[in-house]
Amino acid sequence: MVRVGPDGMQEALARPGTKQLVFRGKEQNGWVVLAEDTLDDEVLDDWLKWAMEVTAELPPK
């Protein structure tokens, strides 16, 4: 599960092995689920870097 933000959804869903996160029957905008079989270390590293960039831009809670 990776947070890509609402603006990153289209790009994220265009990548192989991704689908929108559904939690309690509701689609979660800005979140995607990654298929384990499509990930290698390099691909996972790219996803994690992207997620960290997105979350770094969020306002503090």
N, CA and C atoms as a LAMMPS dump frame, in Angstrom:
ITEM: TIMESTEP
0
ITEM: NUMBER OF ATOMS
183
ITEM: BOX BOUNDS ff ff ff
-5.0000000000000000e+02 5.0000000000000000e+02
-5.0000000000000000e+02 5.0000000000000000e+02
-5.0000000000000000e+02 5.0000000000000000e+02
ITEM: ATOMS id mol type element x y z
1 1 1 N 0.86 -1.159 0
2 1 2 C 0 0 0
3 1 3 C 0.91 1.226 0
4 2 1 N 0.643 2.135 -0.934
5 2 2 C 1.489 3.318 -1.097
6 2 3 C 0.609 4.552 -1.254
7 3 1 N 0.982 5.606 -0.559
8 3 2 C 0.275 6.879 -0.704
9 3 3 C 0.929 7.665 -1.825
10 4 1 N 0.151 7.956 -2.871
11 4 2 C 0.666 8.706 -4.015
12 4 3 C -0.016 10.061 -4.154
13 5 1 N -1.004 10.321 -3.316
14 5 2 C -1.742 11.575 -3.373
15 5 3 C -2.737 11.577 -4.518
16 6 1 N -3.773 12.388 -4.406
17 6 2 C -4.787 12.455 -5.456
18 6 3 C -4.213 12.817 -6.822
19 7 1 N -3.216 13.692 -6.843
20 7 2 C -2.627 14.104 -8.12
21 7 3 C -1.798 13 -8.765
22 8 1 N -1.38 12.009 -7.999
23 8 2 C -0.548 10.936 -8.533
24 8 3 C -1.305 9.685 -8.922
25 9 1 N -2.619 9.684 -8.736
26 9 2 C -3.395 8.467 -8.992
27 9 3 C -3.303 7.984 -10.434
28 10 1 N -3.482 8.874 -11.388
29 10 2 C -3.477 8.457 -12.79
30 10 3 C -2.135 7.821 -13.156
31 11 1 N -1.049 8.455 -12.766
32 11 2 C 0.277 7.914 -13.058
33 11 3 C 0.496 6.581 -12.347
34 12 1 N 0.084 6.503 -11.097
35 12 2 C 0.281 5.27 -10.326
36 12 3 C -0.499 4.108 -10.928
37 13 1 N -1.747 4.35 -11.301
38 13 2 C -2.577 3.277 -11.844
39 13 3 C -2.138 2.844 -13.236
40 14 1 N -1.342 3.66 -13.912
41 14 2 C -0.817 3.287 -15.23
42 14 3 C 0.362 2.321 -15.108
43 15 1 N 0.94 2.223 -13.923
44 15 2 C 2.07 1.314 -13.712
45 15 3 C 1.56 -0.118 -13.54
46 16 1 N 2.375 -1.095 -13.954
47 16 2 C 1.948 -2.497 -13.834
48 16 3 C 1.756 -2.923 -12.377
49 17 1 N 0.728 -3.729 -12.156
50 17 2 C 0.521 -4.339 -10.848
51 17 3 C -0.057 -3.442 -9.783
52 18 1 N -0.718 -2.357 -10.181
53 18 2 C -1.31 -1.466 -9.18
54 18 3 C -2.823 -1.45 -9.305
55 19 1 N -3.479 -1.21 -8.188
56 19 2 C -4.922 -0.978 -8.185
57 19 3 C -5.232 -0.025 -7.045
58 20 1 N -6.351 0.643 -7.157
59 20 2 C -6.733 1.604 -6.128
60 20 3 C -7.072 0.86 -4.842
61 21 1 N -6.637 1.399 -3.72
62 21 2 C -6.929 0.811 -2.421
63 21 3 C -8.419 0.94 -2.128
64 22 1 N -9.022 -0.158 -1.691
65 22 2 C -10.41 -0.158 -1.239
66 22 3 C -10.39 -0.56 0.232
67 23 1 N -10.941 0.3 1.077
68 23 2 C -10.973 0.052 2.517
69 23 3 C -12.414 0.132 2.984
70 24 1 N -12.88 -0.946 3.578
71 24 2 C -14.272 -1.032 4.038
72 24 3 C -15.26 -0.703 2.93
73 25 1 N -14.956 -1.186 1.727
74 25 2 C -15.85 -1.016 0.591
75 25 3 C -15.766 0.334 -0.099
76 26 1 N -14.877 1.203 0.346
77 26 2 C -14.773 2.545 -0.233
78 26 3 C -13.398 2.733 -0.864
79 27 1 N -13.393 3.209 -2.123
80 27 2 C -12.127 3.502 -2.796
81 27 3 C -11.44 4.671 -2.1
82 28 1 N -10.15 4.517 -1.853
83 28 2 C -9.367 5.54 -1.169
84 28 3 C -8.566 6.331 -2.197
85 29 1 N -8.943 7.58 -2.405
86 29 2 C -8.258 8.419 -3.378
87 29 3 C -6.862 8.76 -2.866
88 30 1 N -5.878 8.552 -3.723
89 30 2 C -4.512 8.874 -3.346
90 30 3 C -3.72 7.697 -2.812
91 31 1 N -4.351 6.528 -2.75
92 31 2 C -3.694 5.321 -2.243
93 31 3 C -3.797 4.203 -3.271
94 32 1 N -2.713 3.466 -3.471
95 32 2 C -2.725 2.302 -4.358
96 32 3 C -2.149 1.094 -3.627
97 33 1 N -2.534 -0.072 -4.111
98 33 2 C -2.012 -1.342 -3.622
99 33 3 C -1.125 -1.899 -4.72
100 34 1 N 0.034 -2.417 -4.334
101 34 2 C 0.995 -2.96 -5.29
102 34 3 C 0.949 -4.478 -5.257
103 35 1 N 0.964 -5.089 -6.442
104 35 2 C 1.018 -6.547 -6.529
105 35 3 C 2.439 -7.008 -6.242
106 36 1 N 2.57 -7.916 -5.303
107 36 2 C 3.891 -8.375 -4.872
108 36 3 C 4.7 -8.959 -6.024
109 37 1 N 4.046 -9.657 -6.931
110 37 2 C 4.785 -10.327 -8.01
111 37 3 C 5.318 -9.374 -9.076
112 38 1 N 4.964 -8.095 -9.007
113 38 2 C 5.483 -7.126 -9.982
114 38 3 C 6.625 -6.298 -9.413
115 39 1 N 7.009 -6.572 -8.179
116 39 2 C 8.018 -5.751 -7.51
117 39 3 C 9.354 -6.477 -7.41
118 40 1 N 10.402 -5.761 -7.751
119 40 2 C 11.745 -6.198 -7.394
120 40 3 C 12.325 -5.071 -6.54
121 41 1 N 13.543 -5.226 -6.08
122 41 2 C 14.106 -4.224 -5.165
123 41 3 C 14.15 -2.826 -5.768
124 42 1 N 14.516 -2.728 -7.04
125 42 2 C 14.627 -1.417 -7.687
126 42 3 C 13.259 -0.759 -7.839
127 43 1 N 12.272 -1.529 -8.263
128 43 2 C 10.919 -0.989 -8.442
129 43 3 C 10.34 -0.566 -7.088
130 44 1 N 10.518 -1.397 -6.084
131 44 2 C 10.019 -1.056 -4.754
132 44 3 C 10.694 0.206 -4.224
133 45 1 N 11.977 0.331 -4.457
134 45 2 C 12.712 1.524 -4.034
135 45 3 C 12.131 2.777 -4.687
136 46 1 N 11.804 2.701 -5.981
137 46 2 C 11.194 3.84 -6.68
138 46 3 C 9.848 4.21 -6.063
139 47 1 N 9.018 3.207 -5.755
140 47 2 C 7.722 3.461 -5.13
141 47 3 C 7.896 4.13 -3.766
142 48 1 N 8.827 3.627 -2.982
143 48 2 C 9.035 4.192 -1.645
144 48 3 C 9.538 5.626 -1.701
145 49 1 N 10.419 5.92 -2.643
146 49 2 C 10.896 7.3 -2.803
147 49 3 C 9.744 8.227 -3.16
148 50 1 N 8.898 7.789 -4.079
149 50 2 C 7.744 8.586 -4.489
150 50 3 C 6.819 8.819 -3.286
151 51 1 N 6.524 7.77 -2.535
152 51 2 C 5.638 7.895 -1.38
153 51 3 C 6.221 8.847 -0.333
154 52 1 N 7.505 8.782 -0.118
155 52 2 C 8.135 9.68 0.861
156 52 3 C 8.081 11.128 0.39
157 53 1 N 8.215 11.37 -0.912
158 53 2 C 8.103 12.73 -1.447
159 53 3 C 6.692 13.265 -1.236
160 54 1 N 5.692 12.43 -1.518
161 54 2 C 4.298 12.851 -1.362
162 54 3 C 4.004 13.171 0.1
163 55 1 N 4.385 12.289 1.001
164 55 2 C 4.071 12.514 2.415
165 55 3 C 4.867 13.668 3.011
166 56 1 N 6.038 13.944 2.48
167 56 2 C 6.831 15.078 2.975
168 56 3 C 6.147 16.409 2.68
169 57 1 N 5.293 16.438 1.665
170 57 2 C 4.591 17.665 1.284
171 57 3 C 3.295 17.875 2.061
172 58 1 N 2.877 16.888 2.844
173 58 2 C 1.632 17.008 3.6
174 58 3 C 1.817 17.948 4.784
175 59 1 N 0.75 18.66 5.15
176 59 2 C 0.854 19.529 6.328
177 59 3 C 0.993 18.682 7.592
178 60 1 N 1.662 19.209 8.6
179 60 2 C 1.8 18.458 9.856
180 60 3 C 0.448 18.291 10.542
181 61 1 N 0.331 17.212 11.279
182 61 2 C -0.919 16.974 12.028
183 61 3 C -0.765 17.429 13.449
